[in-house]
């Protein structure tokens, strides 16, 4: 134990090297995107170096937050990068990096997992907003904000491997620095700088993270360190700071001068950061990431049926207006995250009862809260917010059912004969039981393989009509052909597809619509 405390470097680096490799990918991605002519292939190849990172990037890019409810899912990193863009892919990789690093609470610091994630995300977005106001590199600033607490993560793991370590206590120790100095002989900013150097991050970023507490005059030579210090001060002022860092942040004129920042620009950056944090936090909560609030359990949601009785235990709580009224009858505004947590059970439960499908209900819930965020100025203090959410949820669910039924109707209407009136209908299982035993991706691949066997002049109008919800007239205009040809091609495509599906041995059960 004494050797470890006297010379912690190797212990620290060994723990850091065992962490997920995503931070290294983030460092290389930042360098790659510095080139204005960066191309898609090297960016995608870099992300693929970390298989878990690549999987999460694809998953998030497929969420309603990025693709909406109508765009087709994607399955490759290249498609994910194209969908979100270079600027957003850097943000997204950074967020996933933090999501993977902060996988537990910091027991020795007394910091909960969710609180640390929120602090890191808010700090990174504040750094980005400040950099934009000052004309500095926004990607470097964002990265510095994401990784500045790296030392806390590693030291907490180091402490867990030592005997007789008493957790940090704010009343006794005051600051993290005092406790860290007594236990480890080094502070968390120095540890973070050491790790970033081992991971080959740029020297300016290493120095910024190491020196942003301003323990020496050398810190003033690093503009990014000044920016990071001021960003931490803004975040602490909003209530998202860390308890052991009180008193570390000081809006001194000298720090403003280093990055050429005025108080007016500081205020503008703070407002931008707050708005970006709420929107970005919402986006990743809705993408199903680790920071997503828990959805209601099956017991809370009740039977998955369109005609089941409402659950008083859920709806009774969530239908009431959770926004507190003041003595004068005015509604006290709340932040969007709290608003979403208050209503998420009601929205999800309403959707799942209408749709009878949990996965579809999750997608609808995401879309509802994205719409709510677009109308947040009107909803945040509205006594009828719950009713508005329920109405939107109901409408979106019904629209989804109508699209869904139309999309799959043609499977039950296909004929196996050679003409429009020949043969008997080829009946297939309903969408919920269609190709039972296969995963959703396998089902999609099965249908796509069947469609690929059709000639193009039949496949294209069939897909546009049944999968894209286009009318015959719209298809004719798009393809530049006559209306009668469109109808004929779709009819023949249905007949040809029926033969392919019949040969597949699919189960036969009439689809009720």
Residue, then its C-alpha position, 0 to 999 in steps of 0.5 A: x500500500x505504501x509503495x502505491x501511494x508513494x509512486x502511484x504513476x504506474x498504478x494510475x496508468x495501468x488503470x487508465x489503460x484498462x479503460x474503454x479505448x473510446x477516448x483514444x478514438x476521440x483524440x484521433x477523430x479530433x485531429x482528423x477533423x481538423x482537416x477541412x478536406x477530411x473524407x468519410x472513409x477514414x472517419x468511419x474506419x477510425x470509429x470502427x476501431x472500437x467495436x462497442x463505440x461503433x455499435x452505439x454510434x449506429x444505434x443512436x443515429x437510428x433513434x428518432x432523435x436523428x432519423x425521425x419516424x419515417x426514415x429507414x434504419x441504417x446499419x453501417x458507420x458510414x451511413x451514421x456519419x453521413x446522417x449526423x454530419x462531421x460536427x455532430x459525429x465528433x459530439x456523438x463520439x464524445x458523448x458515447x466516450x463519457x457514457x462508457x467511462x462513467x459506468x459507475x458512481x464514484x464511491x470515494x468522491x460521493x458522486x452519483x453516476x447520473x450527476x457526473x454524466x450531466x456535469x461532464x456534458x454541461x461542461x463540454x457544451x459550455x466550453x464549446x459555446x465559449x470557444x465559439x464566442x471567442x473564435x477558438x477551436x470548438x472541437x478542442x474546447x468540447x473535448x477538454x470539457x469532456x475529459x477534465x474529470x478523467x482524474x476523478x474517475x481513475x483516482x476513485x478506482x485507485x482508492x478502491x484498490x487500497x486499504x484503509x482509505x476513508x472517502x472524501x468528506x467535504x466538511x473535513x477535507x474541504x476541497x478534493x485537492x486537499x483530500x487527494x493531496x493527503x491520500x495520493x500526493x497528486x490532484x485529479x487535474x495532474x492525474x488527468x494530464x498524465x493520462x491524456x499524455x499517455x493517450x497522445x492527446x495534443x499538448x495544448x489540451x493536456x495542459x488545459x486539463x492539467x492547469x485549469x485549476x490555476x495552481x501556477x502562473x504557467x496556466x495563464x499561457x494556455x488559452x484553453x485552460x482559461x476557457x475551461x476554468x471559466x466554463x466550469x464557473x458557469x456550470x457551477x453557477x447553474x447548480x451542476x458543479x461538483x461539491x469538492x470544487x467550490x471556490x476553484x472558479x473565479x471570474x477574474x479580469x485576467x482570465x477574461x483577457x487571455x481569451x478576449x472575452x467580455x461579460x456580455x459574451x460570457x452571458x451569451x455563451x452561458x445561455x447557449x450552453x444551457x439550451x444546448x445542454x437541455x436539447x442534447x441531454x434530451x436527444x440522448x435520453x431519447x436515444x436509449x443511452x445509459x442516461x435515459x430515465x427508466x421506463x415504466x415496468x410492464x406491471x405499471x403499464x398494465x396489459x398490452x392491449x388497446x382496450x384494456x382499462x387505464x391504470x390508476x397507479x400510473x395515469x392518476x399520478x401523471x395526468x395531474x399537472x406536475x408544475x407547481x402553482x404559486x400562491x398567486x395562482x401562477x405556474x412556476x416553470x420547471x426545466x425540461x428534464x424534470x418535465x419529461x421525467x414527470x410525464x414519461x410514464x403517462x406518455x409511454x403507457x398511453x402509447x403502449x396501450x394503443x399500439x400493443x407493442x413496447x418497441x413501437x411505444x418507445x419510438x412514439x414516446x421519443x417523438x412526443x417529447x421531441x415535439x414537446x421540446x419544440x413547443x417548450x416555451x408554451x408548455x413549461x408553465x402550462x396547466x394543460x401540458x399533460x392533456x397536450x402530451x396525451x393528445x399528441x401521443x394518441x394522434x401519433x400512435x393512431x397515425x402509426x397504426x394506420x401507416x403500419x397496417x397499410x404497409x403490411x396489408x399487401x402481404x395478405x392480399x397477394x395472390x399466387x395465380x397468374x392474373x389479378x383474379x386467379x388463385x387463392x389469397x396467399x395469407x401471411x401472419x400479422x405483423x406481430x407474428x410475421x415470420x415468428x422466431x426471427x429477429x426484426x432485422x432478420x425479418x426486414x432482410x427476408x422481405x428485402x431479399x424477396x423484393x430484390x428478386x423483382x425487376x426494377x420497374x415493378x419493385x420501385x413503384x411497389x415500394x413507393x406505394x406500400x412502404x412510402x405511402x405515396x399515391x398512384x398519381x405521385x408515383x407516376x409523376x416521380x417516375x415519369x410514366x402514365x398512371x395506368x402503367x403504375x397500377x399495372x406494374x404494382x399489380x404484377x409486382x404483387x403477383x410476382x412477390x406472392x410467388x416468391x413469398x409462397x415458395x419461402x414457406x412462410x406461415x399462413x394466417x390472415x392479416x386483419x386490417 
